[in-house]
Amino acid sequence: MGRKEEERVLIFDTTLRDGEQSPGASLNTEQKLEIAKQLALLGVDVIEAGFPISSPGDMEAVRVVAEEVKGPTIAALARAMEADVDAAWEALKHAEKPRIHTFIATSDIHMERKLHKTREQVLEMAVAAVSRAKGYCDDVEFSPEDASRSDRKFLAQVLEAVIEAGAKTVNIPDTVGYSTPDEFGGLIAWLCANVPNIKKAVVSVHCHNDLGLATANSLAAVRSGARQVECTINGLGERAGNASLEEVVMALRTRHELFGLDTGIDTTQIYRTSRLVSDLTGIPVQPNKAIVGANAFAHEAGIHQHGVLQSALTYEIMEPASIGLTESRLVLGKHSGRHAFEKKLKELGYELSREDLNRAFARFKELADKKKEISDRDLESIIADEIYTPPETYHLDYVHVISGSGIVPTATVRLTAEAEGEEIVKTGTGVGAVDAIYRTILAAFQSKLHGRPRLVDFSIKSVTGGTDALAEVTVKVADREGRTFTGRASSMDTLEASAKAYVQALNKLVSS
């Protein structure tokens, strides 16, 4: 069952490590720190900040998060190799509460085809890695990769050995999302019953969503004795993603009579955290996403609306306010002053520096001159555009488009090179207005690019209703190596938002 009290489930957030492995979700150090600080406000128990050996950028990001974020345990990932463990400690050594998380695959398919190791060699490497990590810090976690497809007896042998070597947490991953709830819950129960020293460690789970079962598998594991769940905000992660933090936490809270378990999460920070991660990664949340999707608390069917009007309990099993999703009675418009604006942002959970507040307020005033009322969602888009934009190689000054029936669409753009202060003006044509803009922007970026990037995805959504709504555009581009970069921007002018999003994606590409 683990060393922790049975009524508590620890939440291990791996958005900054596994979540960042989502295609196009690359984050710089400043953005990772911003998310880590919000995760601390959310109340997660552990933040897995990255994989230090993988790149200098990851090493630096883990180091900064470890030094600056207080409260949660800060973990770093390391393969069962000396260099990896050493790198993890180098990044973590100034953390208030450091954890080294080391792993090696234990399934026959991984050992034979990927590692080319025998079971004996894998067991020896696992114990050696945990022992080395234990020499650096007391808090060591071990994961047998692809545990759900591993031989149970060998898996139990490895877990017993690493616990004996000092692992305080043993994490059981469903690495490829292969398992089902009954099967995975059964595996956890079997391990709890068959690993002699299992009670000396916290049993953790890390489920992937390839079959859409990550949350269900995680909850089944909890019912079978797991007391830590590894998850990500918005379910981000490689392939189909990971168990979604908001789904796991709200399931435990909403069905408390079934699970009898609590977490340390401040659920009123869930929506704010979801939005921040979406803004910084550029990966939108699907409208029908559980808990944090735009439709999660929307009711369109007449019978549902009637029921909700009579009693919210008829069709709402959670209150929107429980995840921090509220609409303020304080309506902002063009006559609203700085004080009201700042107060509103604080209600939404934003604490901005004076410089950032000035920039956001200027953008708010610009929008308020065009819209009668500014909604919470409008303000969130303003913050995303003005505060969370990545460093710019080129800044978009303006875009001008001539288009219409029977006219060849023509775009003129002016960009400023941020470092040199040089202005670049280009004009080009295309088969449509957006195509003309993108071809012209690409021509302006040409000297900074190696090869022609490919536009992988382009999507537009309305932030609110009405013809004066902000348009939010998300684009994804891929370089010649197949790496993807996401850009996101909003404007009342859809073409302007399209241009800004494309420039942001290209800026990420050239600075990678």
BELHUTA-V529592 format. One record per run of one state. SS is the DSSP state (2 for helix, 1 for strand, 0 for the rest). FROM is the first residue (numbers start at 1). TO is the last residue. If there is no record, write none. Layout:
ss: (SS/SS)
from: (FROM/FROM)
to: (TO/TO)
This chain:
ss: (0/1/0/1/0/2/0/1/0/2/0/1/0/2/0/2/0/1/0/2/0/1/0/2/0/2/0/1/0/2/0/2/0/1/0/2/0/2/0/1/0/2/0/1/2/0/1/0/1/2/0/2/0/1/0/2/0/2/0/2/0/2/0/1/0/2/0/2/0/1/0/2/0/1/0/1/0/1/0/2/0/1/0/1/0/1/0/2/0)
from: (1/8/9/10/14/19/22/24/25/29/43/46/51/52/55/56/69/73/80/82/93/98/106/108/116/119/137/140/146/147/150/152/166/169/175/181/195/198/201/202/209/214/224/228/233/236/242/243/244/245/255/256/260/262/263/267/282/302/311/312/315/320/324/332/333/338/348/354/369/374/375/376/387/394/405/407/418/423/430/433/449/454/463/471/479/484/492/494/511)
to: (7/8/9/13/18/21/23/24/28/42/45/50/51/54/55/68/72/79/81/92/97/105/107/115/118/136/139/145/146/149/151/165/168/174/180/194/197/200/201/208/213/223/227/232/235/241/242/243/244/254/255/259/261/262/266/281/301/310/311/314/319/323/331/332/337/347/353/368/373/374/375/386/393/404/406/417/422/429/432/448/453/462/470/478/483/491/493/510/512)
